[in-house]
């Protein structure tokens, strides 16, 4: 294949299959897991569009397909069938694992339930780490950028502390600062309040609301129904299918 044809194929794979306002477009996404015990289909032909700037909650029972759905959005796992277009880029068709990893570092912030901060690094160094991996910002700019992100979440006074010396709620705020360090348009959070007390959990959701107002797209998996009323949209998944989809506020 010529260089021109190869480039054309990649360009075509990255064209949006969506409206201009779509941040996430999933088309006919199926995910089947195979093992010695047989096959299990976790997603059964999911079609989903999420617009830029929406704050979306995803709920469902254990085993419903929530985490698999997030793994399709983040590029952590591959769909068996279907296409996933994020911000106009098809993240699976004609894209290598290294290209997808680089895309993820520059375009996506991920917040996990268990924080995943490196215990031997300060909060400031943890936030800087994402910029190092993505090769974003000049080396000398990264400390100030990291401090700016900690300031955004109210942790600037704890910048030089190790994670073990701050509360679990503060650790999660630091993880959000790390996720936002490269200024991604999309933030995906998997049960981000699951290990927090109610006060800390509310602080996290307050921050997500503010980020959404600033134009970020936030997708949050949650088991807590009290938080779904604070999102602009709530999606329910059951047995690998989207069974309910409602808007709460504009």
Secondary structure by P-SEA (a helix, b strand, c coil): ccaaaaaaaaaaaacccccccccbbbcbbbbbbbccccccccccbbbbbbccccbbbbbbcccccaaaaaaaaaccccccbbbbbcccccccccccaaaaaaaaaccbbbbcccccccccccaaaaaaaaaaaaccccccaaaaaaaaaaaaaccccccccccccccaaaaaaaaaaaaacccccbbbbccccccccaaaaaaaaaaaaaaaaabbbbbbbcccccccccccbbbbbccccccbbbbccc
